[in-house]
Amino acid sequence: MASAHRVVIVGGGFGGLYAARRLGRTPVSLTLIDRRNFHLFQPLLYQVATGALSPGEIASPLRAVLHKQRNTEVIMGEVRDIDVANRRVILADAEVPYDDLIIATGATHHYFGNDQWEPLAPGLKTIEDATAIRSRLLAAFEHAEREPDAARRRAWLTFVIAGAGPTGVELAGALGEISNDTLRHDFRHINPAEAQILLVEGESRVLPLFPPDLSAKAEKQLLALGVRSKTNARVTNIQEGSVTLLCGGLCGGREEQIATHTVLWAAGVRASGLGKVLADRAGAPLDRAGRVIVSPDLTVPGHPEIHVIGDLACFTHQTGKPLPGVAPVAMQQGRYVANALRSKLAGKTSPPFHYFNKGNLATIGRNKAVAEFGKLHVAGFAAWFLWVFVHLMYLVEFENRMLVFVQWVYDYFTRNRGARLITK
Amino acid sequence: MASAHRVVIVGGGFGGLYAARRLGRTPVSLTLIDRRNFHLFQPLLYQVATGALSPGEIASPLRAVLHKQRNTEVIMGEVRDIDVANRRVILADAEVPYDDLIIATGATHHYFGNDQWEPLAPGLKTIEDATAIRSRLLAAFEHAEREPDAARRRAWLTFVIAGAGPTGVELAGALGEISNDTLRHDFRHINPAEAQILLVEGESRVLPLFPPDLSAKAEKQLLALGVRSKTNARVTNIQEGSVTLLCGGLCGGREEQIATHTVLWAAGVRASGLGKVLADRAGAPLDRAGRVIVSPDLTVPGHPEIHVIGDLACFTHQTGKPLPGVAPVAMQQGRYVANALRSKLAGKTSPPFHYFNKGNLATIGRNKAVAEFGKLHVAGFAAWFLWVFVHLMYLVEFENRMLVFVQWVYDYFTRNRGARLITK
């Protein structure tokens, strides 16, 4: 393989991994670089954060997923820079040459210039985020149980989630289930069902990327779990023990301070730092979120050898608006780039990338979800069942994750959340 | 329940939890205090450290295990002191009065006066220990894969385990399986099977508490997994990048320095700090390991209201030697104390504690274990199967942990270790 075409993929998320798998039997020399040694099934991360699944159940070692691909090498390392002229990826302790480069390093959470909020209002992007949030949520109930003062107890039992996109809705719904079901008989001095769960959203409705009728249904399903939605509202300050909301729209610019020790951040993401590197080194245009504005074939303009996919890419050529940062887009882009490279090696050209939207799903809780398939809108059990089915299908595809399915079936009938550990 | 007899249990390990469960329907007011919010099934902790199971699979929330016991309150907190005269347990932020007190806070690892070794040679007592060891073991292979220098690569691929009791043997055996099986196809520049795994033991044989013929069989089974035992040897120094062994016995006082980045400590334990508190406050006699030398009824001499059980207790009244610090002893002592309290409340006296030794098991790897039942000694598949059966039985007893069974069956046939994550 010494003289084979060298393809380097940076990032082992959905985009990078789908590209790598599609290139497994292509006569190229493939290198996948990731900071972590595992692929993370991010759509289920909120289930780790809320004690339903364990980290090992939604993460697969990258080497294990790819070990049968004899043309593939996995490097655990962090990319520091890219030498575009000499076509080399620079790590702390090595340089990796490439003929084609695929950047798929995704996004991280973003506090809109208020980075001091990060330790007070953690976001949910990594396994460590998830176990830290899990510990915080559970510790809040423990503090409440030990707190004799009613007002202080109420602050411990108040949970604020900033951002009512799919992640915020999932977290809020799971918290509702924890308070109403899971912990129901666990305490002697508090009633967990009295927990206040507030879901704060700047737009006028929850799940603003879904059709209005599904947003309304989601809001109703959330309410059934004890989650109150505060729309047209945004967080203006977060301090130890309180969060300040500015309520716009109808309620007209009123500020409200809420006593709470638990704020979760699901309000914004920013593209990975490699976007900036590509701007500096390859003149890549960036959008406001730091994403690389890619050509119709997902390459950096002027650099047909550099491909950007997934959450780091801003692709507007299909609808005029950027495609959302969701797993299906990344998967399809990963497969597209792999196919485009195969065509290129065969001397053929490829059509531009086209996203096939199979539909949108958001889950809220047991038997509660919403789903959109073009004009078909579904809510409740059918949508939830579909959500479970789709996620298991993708999960099982990588590795045999049937155990997650068994765990879900068991949890469904017992309303169990066995992985609720407070760890350091 | 305001006027009920108040029983306080400190520690939710096997001893404390078995006592708590046995007292669930006794007319007492029961309080269980633990620093952590979960019971840990410690015999399987090495499986988390070696990537076979996830933390959530071997830990059960204490509140969930006990939530049906209406007479029981769980407090998550750390005991700072005991006011023996006024019969109060002192926490950082509260005092809990008792009529009877059960101390079951176990043991931690012990470096025999070399506490500076702890960060270099972690022991295996907590969930955090297990995930930290897991990250270290896996990161060592990652470093080796990236290391061009042969000698340095060899140091990354050298693993030293200090102590060949059951935990050391389990860790060494699992490491042998990881190197020979799990990671076989995962790397491109190293062969994981070339890893050196050294098991260092001060006594003249591995598993010194087992009969000599089983020690010999265990050593042979370990060798089949590539684990070399160094008996009559002890660690005299640990530094970043190397460990020094003093080989006594037949090889006569020779010092040997071994280049390695991974030393695991399974060589010694020290009793929990509450032993010292009991010595200071109640005049409890301690043995060299800091354990409380208890009366035949497991109480502190002169304090019939203070009971000490599990790894913190030194019970010598049966054989003249202290009972070993293993789960079956703690479980039987937990049940004994609960029964003794019930007798006391009924105005009856109890016979002294008697440990019923059902046998000893140590596992080494897939199909590899040793078992002793009095004069019956078993090794190989039969012993291993028994080990699996016994551990599952106990695991399932607390909570439905059938999934661990499913995971094991799956792993057995696929030789999978899916939870091998390097986390921070």
Interface residues (C-beta under 8 A of the other chain):
Chain A: R36 N37 F38 G51 L53 S54 P55 G56 E57 A59 S60 P61 R63 A64 H67 K68 E73 V74 I75 M76 G77 D93 A94 I127 E128 L138 E142 E145 R146 L183 H185 D186 F187 R188 E399 N400 M402 L403 V406 Q407 Y410 T414 N416 G418 A419 R420 L421 I422 T423 K424
Chain B: R36 N37 F38 G51 L53 S54 P55 G56 E57 A59 S60 P61 R63 A64 H67 K68 E73 V74 I75 M76 G77 D93 A94 I127 E128 L138 E142 E145 R146 L183 H185 D186 F187 R188 E399 N400 M402 L403 V406 Q407 Y410 T414 N416 G418 A419 R420 L421 I422 T423 K424
